[in-house]
Amino acid sequence: MNEIAETTGLDRAAVTRYLETLRTLEIVSYETPVLEKPVAKKRLYKLKDNYFNFWFRYIIQIRT
C-alpha cells in the first residue's frame, strides 16, 4: 500500500478507497504471501480483469 501511495503521489487513505472500489468492480484482486498471517496487512495486488491485464502488459509498452 505504501509503495502504491508513493508511486502515485496520493495519500494512503485515497489509495485504500480506490483499491477497494477496484476490488468491488472485480478489476483488481489481492493475495496474501504464503508465510504471512491470514490477517496480515501485507498484500500483493494484481489485475484480475483480462482486458486491463492485456492493456497494461502490451498496449502501454507499445506507446512508451
mmCIF file of the C-alpha atoms, coordinates in Angstrom:
data_MODEL
# 
_entry.id   MODEL 
# 
loop_
_atom_site.group_PDB 
_atom_site.id 
_atom_site.type_symbol 
_atom_site.label_atom_id 
_atom_site.label_alt_id 
_atom_site.label_comp_id 
_atom_site.label_asym_id 
_atom_site.label_entity_id 
_atom_site.label_seq_id 
_atom_site.pdbx_PDB_ins_code 
_atom_site.Cartn_x 
_atom_site.Cartn_y 
_atom_site.Cartn_z 
_atom_site.occupancy 
_atom_site.B_iso_or_equiv 
_atom_site.pdbx_formal_charge 
_atom_site.auth_seq_id 
_atom_site.auth_comp_id 
_atom_site.auth_asym_id 
_atom_site.auth_atom_id 
_atom_site.pdbx_PDB_model_num 
ATOM 1  C CA . MET A 1 1  ? 0.000   0.000   0.000   1.00 0.00 ? 1  MET A CA 1 
ATOM 2  C CA . ASN A 1 2  ? 2.810   2.413   0.861   1.00 0.00 ? 2  ASN A CA 1 
ATOM 3  C CA . GLU A 1 3  ? 4.592   1.669   -2.403  1.00 0.00 ? 3  GLU A CA 1 
ATOM 4  C CA . ILE A 1 4  ? 1.436   2.383   -4.407  1.00 0.00 ? 4  ILE A CA 1 
ATOM 5  C CA . ALA A 1 5  ? 0.860   5.627   -2.477  1.00 0.00 ? 5  ALA A CA 1 
ATOM 6  C CA . GLU A 1 6  ? 4.447   6.790   -3.001  1.00 0.00 ? 6  GLU A CA 1 
ATOM 7  C CA . THR A 1 7  ? 4.452   5.933   -6.715  1.00 0.00 ? 7  THR A CA 1 
ATOM 8  C CA . THR A 1 8  ? 1.131   7.635   -7.441  1.00 0.00 ? 8  THR A CA 1 
ATOM 9  C CA . GLY A 1 9  ? 1.647   10.594  -5.120  1.00 0.00 ? 9  GLY A CA 1 
ATOM 10 C CA . LEU A 1 10 ? -1.727  10.026  -3.449  1.00 0.00 ? 10 LEU A CA 1 
ATOM 11 C CA . ASP A 1 11 ? -2.269  9.798   0.278   1.00 0.00 ? 11 ASP A CA 1 
ATOM 12 C CA . ARG A 1 12 ? -2.765  6.362   1.792   1.00 0.00 ? 12 ARG A CA 1 
ATOM 13 C CA . ALA A 1 13 ? -6.480  6.886   2.539   1.00 0.00 ? 13 ALA A CA 1 
ATOM 14 C CA . ALA A 1 14 ? -7.224  7.695   -1.100  1.00 0.00 ? 14 ALA A CA 1 
ATOM 15 C CA . VAL A 1 15 ? -5.284  4.653   -2.306  1.00 0.00 ? 15 VAL A CA 1 
ATOM 16 C CA . THR A 1 16 ? -7.214  2.427   0.084   1.00 0.00 ? 16 THR A CA 1 
ATOM 17 C CA . ARG A 1 17 ? -10.521 3.831   -1.162  1.00 0.00 ? 17 ARG A CA 1 
ATOM 18 C CA . TYR A 1 18 ? -9.562  3.417   -4.839  1.00 0.00 ? 18 TYR A CA 1 
ATOM 19 C CA . LEU A 1 19 ? -8.305  -0.141  -4.374  1.00 0.00 ? 19 LEU A CA 1 
ATOM 20 C CA . GLU A 1 20 ? -11.482 -1.103  -2.547  1.00 0.00 ? 20 GLU A CA 1 
ATOM 21 C CA . THR A 1 21 ? -13.544 0.290   -5.431  1.00 0.00 ? 21 THR A CA 1 
ATOM 22 C CA . LEU A 1 22 ? -11.439 -1.655  -7.953  1.00 0.00 ? 22 LEU A CA 1 
ATOM 23 C CA . ARG A 1 23 ? -11.900 -4.825  -5.880  1.00 0.00 ? 23 ARG A CA 1 
ATOM 24 C CA . THR A 1 24 ? -15.665 -4.271  -5.816  1.00 0.00 ? 24 THR A CA 1 
ATOM 25 C CA . LEU A 1 25 ? -15.658 -3.945  -9.613  1.00 0.00 ? 25 LEU A CA 1 
ATOM 26 C CA . GLU A 1 26 ? -13.521 -7.123  -9.801  1.00 0.00 ? 26 GLU A CA 1 
ATOM 27 C CA . ILE A 1 27 ? -10.729 -5.380  -11.715 1.00 0.00 ? 27 ILE A CA 1 
ATOM 28 C CA . VAL A 1 28 ? -8.090  -5.887  -9.011  1.00 0.00 ? 28 VAL A CA 1 
ATOM 29 C CA . SER A 1 29 ? -7.566  -8.727  -6.554  1.00 0.00 ? 29 SER A CA 1 
ATOM 30 C CA . TYR A 1 30 ? -5.010  -9.291  -3.849  1.00 0.00 ? 30 TYR A CA 1 
ATOM 31 C CA . GLU A 1 31 ? -3.129  -12.239 -2.466  1.00 0.00 ? 31 GLU A CA 1 
ATOM 32 C CA . THR A 1 32 ? -1.525  -12.679 0.926   1.00 0.00 ? 32 THR A CA 1 
ATOM 33 C CA . PRO A 1 33 ? 2.010   -14.126 0.810   1.00 0.00 ? 33 PRO A CA 1 
ATOM 34 C CA . VAL A 1 34 ? 2.255   -17.738 1.978   1.00 0.00 ? 34 VAL A CA 1 
ATOM 35 C CA . LEU A 1 35 ? 4.342   -17.083 5.079   1.00 0.00 ? 35 LEU A CA 1 
ATOM 36 C CA . GLU A 1 36 ? 2.249   -14.154 6.314   1.00 0.00 ? 36 GLU A CA 1 
ATOM 37 C CA . LYS A 1 37 ? -0.501  -14.448 8.898   1.00 0.00 ? 37 LYS A CA 1 
ATOM 38 C CA . PRO A 1 38 ? -4.039  -14.605 7.412   1.00 0.00 ? 38 PRO A CA 1 
ATOM 39 C CA . VAL A 1 39 ? -4.905  -11.201 8.901   1.00 0.00 ? 39 VAL A CA 1 
ATOM 40 C CA . ALA A 1 40 ? -1.635  -9.595  7.770   1.00 0.00 ? 40 ALA A CA 1 
ATOM 41 C CA . LYS A 1 41 ? -1.789  -6.267  6.015   1.00 0.00 ? 41 LYS A CA 1 
ATOM 42 C CA . LYS A 1 42 ? 0.937   -7.264  3.583   1.00 0.00 ? 42 LYS A CA 1 
ATOM 43 C CA . ARG A 1 43 ? -0.812  -7.937  0.283   1.00 0.00 ? 43 ARG A CA 1 
ATOM 44 C CA . LEU A 1 44 ? 0.193   -8.403  -3.323  1.00 0.00 ? 44 LEU A CA 1 
ATOM 45 C CA . TYR A 1 45 ? -2.202  -6.672  -5.701  1.00 0.00 ? 45 TYR A CA 1 
ATOM 46 C CA . LYS A 1 46 ? -2.724  -7.869  -9.254  1.00 0.00 ? 46 LYS A CA 1 
ATOM 47 C CA . LEU A 1 47 ? -5.036  -7.173  -12.162 1.00 0.00 ? 47 LEU A CA 1 
ATOM 48 C CA . LYS A 1 48 ? -7.885  -9.659  -12.263 1.00 0.00 ? 48 LYS A CA 1 
ATOM 49 C CA . ASP A 1 49 ? -9.622  -8.405  -15.404 1.00 0.00 ? 49 ASP A CA 1 
ATOM 50 C CA . ASN A 1 50 ? -8.065  -9.855  -18.561 1.00 0.00 ? 50 ASN A CA 1 
ATOM 51 C CA . TYR A 1 51 ? -8.757  -6.741  -20.637 1.00 0.00 ? 51 TYR A CA 1 
ATOM 52 C CA . PHE A 1 52 ? -6.855  -4.456  -18.265 1.00 0.00 ? 52 PHE A CA 1 
ATOM 53 C CA . ASN A 1 53 ? -4.112  -7.034  -17.893 1.00 0.00 ? 53 ASN A CA 1 
ATOM 54 C CA . PHE A 1 54 ? -3.683  -7.152  -21.685 1.00 0.00 ? 54 PHE A CA 1 
ATOM 55 C CA . TRP A 1 55 ? -3.804  -3.354  -21.974 1.00 0.00 ? 55 TRP A CA 1 
ATOM 56 C CA . PHE A 1 56 ? -1.151  -2.639  -19.368 1.00 0.00 ? 56 PHE A CA 1 
ATOM 57 C CA . ARG A 1 57 ? 1.080   -5.503  -20.486 1.00 0.00 ? 57 ARG A CA 1 
ATOM 58 C CA . TYR A 1 58 ? 1.131   -4.910  -24.266 1.00 0.00 ? 58 TYR A CA 1 
ATOM 59 C CA . ILE A 1 59 ? -0.516  -1.662  -25.370 1.00 0.00 ? 59 ILE A CA 1 
ATOM 60 C CA . ILE A 1 60 ? 1.161   0.656   -22.859 1.00 0.00 ? 60 ILE A CA 1 
ATOM 61 C CA . GLN A 1 61 ? 4.574   -0.809  -23.773 1.00 0.00 ? 61 GLN A CA 1 
ATOM 62 C CA . ILE A 1 62 ? 3.966   -0.012  -27.449 1.00 0.00 ? 62 ILE A CA 1 
ATOM 63 C CA . ARG A 1 63 ? 3.128   3.624   -26.680 1.00 0.00 ? 63 ARG A CA 1 
ATOM 64 C CA . THR A 1 64 ? 6.134   4.266   -24.424 1.00 0.00 ? 64 THR A CA 1 
# 
